[in-house]
């Protein structure tokens, strides 16, 4: 898989560079229920978009929206933007929808 040309980085092995979704304070379910930022939740997974992938990544493609555990991550800043570095095995799911909003998930 090829890396995004505008990033000054070449990913190795099965590593993924992910741009996390910008999380607002409150979330809304697909049914329209508003979940306040202060709601107590257990371990919450996060969504992000794959912007670069190493040559040994087999199931994730550039531009995929993936679900991952934000506690199992390493953060890196490139050109003033924050990204997350993951291994492919740290990805829990890949969104089958056209966009993040279409999933209706608010994990």
C-alpha positions in Angstrom: 0.0 0.0 0.0 1.2 3.5 -0.8 1.6 6.3 1.7 -0.1 9.6 1.4 2.3 11.7 -0.7 1.9 14.9 1.3 3.1 13.4 4.6 6.9 13.3 5.1 6.9 9.7 6.5 7.2 6.2 5.2 5.4 3.6 7.3 7.1 0.3 8.0 5.9 -3.3 8.5 2.2 -3.5 9.6 2.0 0.0 11.0 -0.9 2.4 10.3 -1.0 6.2 10.7 -4.5 7.3 11.7 -6.0 10.7 11.9 -8.5 10.6 14.8 -12.0 11.9 14.5 -12.5 15.3 16.1 -14.7 14.5 19.1 -17.2 17.1 20.2 -18.5 17.3 23.7 -21.8 15.5 23.2 -22.6 12.8 20.7 -25.8 11.8 19.0 -27.1 8.3 18.3 -28.6 7.3 14.9 -32.0 7.5 16.6 -31.3 11.1 17.5 -30.7 10.6 21.2 -28.2 13.2 22.5 -25.5 11.7 24.8 -23.9 14.4 27.0 -20.1 14.6 27.3 -20.5 14.0 31.1 -22.3 10.7 30.6 -20.4 7.9 32.5 -19.2 5.3 30.0 -17.0 2.3 30.2 -14.0 1.7 28.0 -14.9 3.7 24.8 -13.4 2.9 21.4 -12.6 5.6 18.9 -13.0 6.2 15.1 -10.2 7.4 12.9 -9.2 7.6 9.2 -6.1 5.7 7.9 -3.8 8.2 6.2 -0.7 6.0 5.7 0.0 2.3 5.9 3.1 0.1 5.9 3.9 -2.5 3.2 2.8 -5.5 5.3 -0.8 -4.2 6.0 -3.2 -6.6 4.4 -6.8 -5.7 5.4 -6.9 -2.0 5.9 -6.6 0.5 3.0 -5.9 4.2 2.9 -9.0 6.3 3.6 -10.7 3.5 5.6 -12.5 4.6 8.7 -11.4 2.3 11.5 -12.4 1.5 15.1 -9.6 1.3 17.7 -8.9 1.4 21.4 -7.6 4.9 22.2 -5.7 3.5 25.2 -3.5 1.2 23.0 -1.9 3.9 20.9 1.1 6.0 20.3 0.7 9.7 19.3 2.8 11.6 16.9 2.7 15.1 15.5 3.5 15.7 11.8 3.4 19.2 10.2 1.4 20.5 13.2 -1.3 17.8 13.1 -1.8 15.0 15.6 -1.9 11.4 14.4 -2.0 8.0 16.0 0.3 5.2 15.3 -1.2 1.7 15.4 -0.4 -1.9 14.3 -2.9 -3.5 12.0 -3.8 -6.0 14.7 -4.9 -3.1 17.0 -7.8 -2.3 14.7 -11.1 -3.7 16.0 -13.2 -3.0 12.9 -13.4 -1.2 9.5 -16.4 0.9 8.7 -18.4 -0.5 5.7 -20.3 2.8 5.3 -19.4 5.6 3.0 -18.7 8.0 5.8 -18.3 8.3 9.6 -21.7 9.9 10.1 -23.4 7.1 8.2 -22.4 4.4 10.7 -24.8 5.6 13.4 -22.4 4.3 16.0 -21.5 6.3 19.0 -19.4 3.9 21.0 
